[in-house]
């Protein structure tokens, strides 16, 4: 496989890996960490059927649709898609995201809605924007400055907290550099530079993550904990499968930890490294109630379109 083929494998790995991680973590969400000698390694049913992706992937598909149809990150179009998704009565919506989207559905602009919720909850730094950010990384992986700008805007449609914004820039830069073929350590350093200045607490958590003990990881819905889990999982494993199993078995916000870790591990190891039984079990519907069912090959096609967006004349 030549370098072009390896890049293609890596960007496909981002999309498929994110959705697979989401689905693998779904039944473990809100639970306690699994015992190290009893880790869950297969797709299992939970609040959704086994292999079904959640709102993490559904909202990422909304971001992807905006990018592909508009050719850039259009916040007004994205906010409309988010509002339509919310009005379709999804089975699960994050607390912060729900607060913003309920205002969007009532007719507020995204600027008004996001700012109002930020004023009400100034310390709310949830991972709802981080979990859906990977399409931005694929669309702008060749241009880190365009990636930075789109990452900031995508986040601010719902999440205004400085840690949320910085985390989205950091994650997408890390994904982009891994897709381009950088090793994990070099990609991490580029992400620190590109997302600078990171809030001190977020930067500290990411720097320490590789050396954390498993029992120290809280894996909550705080954006800082999600990135911490993902970085720890990558540095303490040697395969896609191992990284993802480590992340989702921490319980708590397992589906989002799985989505973020899966995107990163997919970028690092490529789509072929994702176990076939996980890929073939993957499914979900988007838009909700549309009858449009997604499988892993649909995500491969989506990734190809996103990754070639900038290459089009």
Rosetta blueprint (number, residue, H / E / L):
1 X L
2 X L
3 X H
4 X H
5 X H
6 X H
7 X H
8 X H
9 X H
10 X H
11 X H
12 X H
13 X H
14 X H
15 X H
16 X H
17 X H
18 X H
19 X H
20 X H
21 X H
22 X H
23 X H
24 X H
25 X H
26 X H
27 X L
28 X L
29 X L
30 X L
31 X L
32 X L
33 X L
34 X L
35 X L
36 X L
37 X L
38 X L
39 X L
40 X L
41 X L
42 X L
43 X L
44 X L
45 X L
46 X L
47 X L
48 X L
49 X L
50 X L
51 X L
52 X E
53 X L
54 X L
55 X H
56 X H
57 X H
58 X H
59 X H
60 X H
61 X H
62 X H
63 X H
64 X H
65 X H
66 X H
67 X H
68 X H
69 X H
70 X H
71 X L
72 X L
73 X L
74 X L
75 X H
76 X H
77 X H
78 X H
79 X H
80 X H
81 X H
82 X H
83 X H
84 X H
85 X H
86 X H
87 X H
88 X L
89 X L
90 X L
91 X L
92 X L
93 X L
94 X L
95 X H
96 X H
97 X H
98 X H
99 X H
100 X H
101 X H
102 X H
103 X H
104 X H
105 X H
106 X L
107 X L
108 X L
109 X L
110 X H
111 X H
112 X H
113 X H
114 X H
115 X H
116 X H
117 X H
118 X H
119 X H
120 X H
121 X L
122 X L
123 X L
124 X L
125 X L
126 X E
127 X L
128 X L
129 X L
130 X L
131 X L
132 X L
133 X L
134 X H
135 X H
136 X H
137 X H
138 X H
139 X H
140 X L
141 X L
142 X L
143 X L
144 X H
145 X H
146 X H
147 X H
148 X H
149 X H
150 X H
151 X H
152 X H
153 X H
154 X H
155 X H
156 X H
157 X L
158 X L
159 X L
160 X L
161 X L
162 X H
163 X H
164 X H
165 X H
166 X H
167 X H
168 X H
169 X H
170 X H
171 X H
172 X H
173 X H
174 X H
175 X H
176 X H
177 X H
178 X H
179 X H
180 X L
181 X L
182 X L
183 X L
184 X H
185 X H
186 X H
187 X H
188 X H
189 X H
190 X H
191 X H
192 X H
193 X H
194 X H
195 X L
196 X L
197 X L
198 X L
199 X L
200 X H
201 X H
202 X H
203 X H
204 X H
205 X H
206 X H
207 X H
208 X H
209 X H
210 X L
211 X L
212 X L
213 X L
214 X H
215 X H
216 X H
217 X L
218 X L
219 X L
220 X L
221 X L
222 X E
223 X H
224 X H
225 X H
226 X H
227 X H
228 X H
229 X H
230 X H
231 X H
232 X H
233 X H
234 X H
235 X H
236 X L
237 X L
238 X L
239 X L
240 X H
241 X H
242 X H
243 X H
244 X H
245 X H
246 X H
247 X H
248 X H
249 X L
250 X L
251 X L
252 X L
253 X L
254 X H
255 X H
256 X H
257 X H
258 X H
259 X H
260 X H
261 X H
262 X H
263 X H
264 X H
265 X H
266 X H
267 X H
268 X H
269 X H
270 X L
271 X H
272 X H
273 X H
274 X L
275 X L
276 X H
277 X H
278 X H
279 X H
280 X H
281 X H
282 X L
283 X E
284 X E
285 X E
286 X L
287 X L
288 X L
289 X L
290 X L
291 X L
292 X L
293 X E
294 X E
295 X L
296 X H
297 X H
298 X H
299 X H
300 X H
301 X H
302 X H
303 X H
304 X H
305 X H
306 X H
307 X H
308 X L
309 X L
310 X L
311 X L
312 X L
313 X L
